[in-house]
Amino acid sequence: MNYKPYRPLKAIGYSLLIWAIGFVCGTVVFMTPALSEIPSIEYVSKMPAISVPLLIASLIVIPYLSKRYLENAVDKIAEATVLGVIFLVINVLLDLLMYLTIYDQDYYTYISIWISYAFILILPMYTGKRMQN
């Protein structure tokens, strides 16, 4: 298996786009008093006004971007696996920069972020498998 993506700049760009969608959604919630005052759900989500829409959006955006990325790939399953890892690594690094330096450091104790990371890793592979068959 080749671990180098066949379109690395596009993979990085799509990963940054996925992260930017979350950043913009978070910014809107923090700037809207009614949304930022929604209480956290213990162990599930610190900011449900951010995490719930993002989880729903990721079910649409990640497969769409994965499909666009994998259009011309020869081995779609292998490329989708590499794409999912790239998505995950870049999003985790950017989240670490954001949450551990600016926001609360207990963000990773909530399950919603881990579900999001699972979507980021698994949805490209699922899309690649469906496209290969």
RABELMO-V365589 format. One record per residue. RES is the residue in one letter. PHI is phi as a letter, one per 20 degrees, with the letter a starting at -180 (* if undefined). OMEGA is omega as a letter, one per 40 degrees, with the letter a starting at -180 (NA if undefined). Layout:
res = {RES & RES}
phi = {PHI & PHI}
omega = {OMEGA & OMEGA}
//
This chain:
res = {M & N & Y & K & P & Y & R & P & L & K & A & I & G & Y & S & L & L & I & W & A & I & G & F & V & C & G & T & V & V & F & M & T & P & A & L & S & E & I & P & S & I & E & Y & V & S & K & M & P & A & I & S & V & P & L & L & I & A & S & L & I & V & I & P & Y & L & S & K & R & Y & L & E & N & A & V & D & K & I & A & E & A & T & V & L & G & V & I & F & L & V & I & N & V & L & L & D & L & L & M & Y & L & T & I & Y & D & Q & D & Y & Y & T & Y & I & S & I & W & I & S & Y & A & F & I & L & I & L & P & M & Y & T & G & K & R & M & Q & N}
phi = {* & e & e & e & f & f & c & f & f & f & f & f & f & f & f & f & f & g & f & f & g & f & f & f & f & f & f & f & f & f & e & d & g & f & f & f & e & f & f & f & d & g & m & d & b & f & c & f & f & e & f & f & f & f & f & f & f & f & f & d & f & f & f & f & f & f & f & f & f & e & g & d & f & f & d & f & f & f & f & f & f & f & f & f & f & f & g & f & f & f & f & f & f & f & f & f & f & f & f & e & d & d & e & g & e & e & g & f & e & e & f & f & f & f & f & f & f & f & g & f & e & e & f & f & f & f & f & f & f & f & f & f & e}
omega = {i & a & i & i & a & i & a & a & i & i & i & i & i & i & i & i & i & a & a & i & i & i & i & i & i & i & i & a & a & a & a & a & a & i & a & i & i & a & i & i & a & i & a & a & i & a & a & i & i & a & a & i & i & i & i & i & a & i & i & a & a & i & i & i & i & i & i & a & a & a & a & a & i & i & a & a & i & i & i & i & i & i & i & i & i & i & a & a & a & a & i & i & i & i & i & i & a & a & a & i & a & a & i & a & i & a & a & i & i & a & a & i & i & i & i & i & i & i & a & a & a & a & i & i & i & i & i & i & i & i & a & a & NA}
//
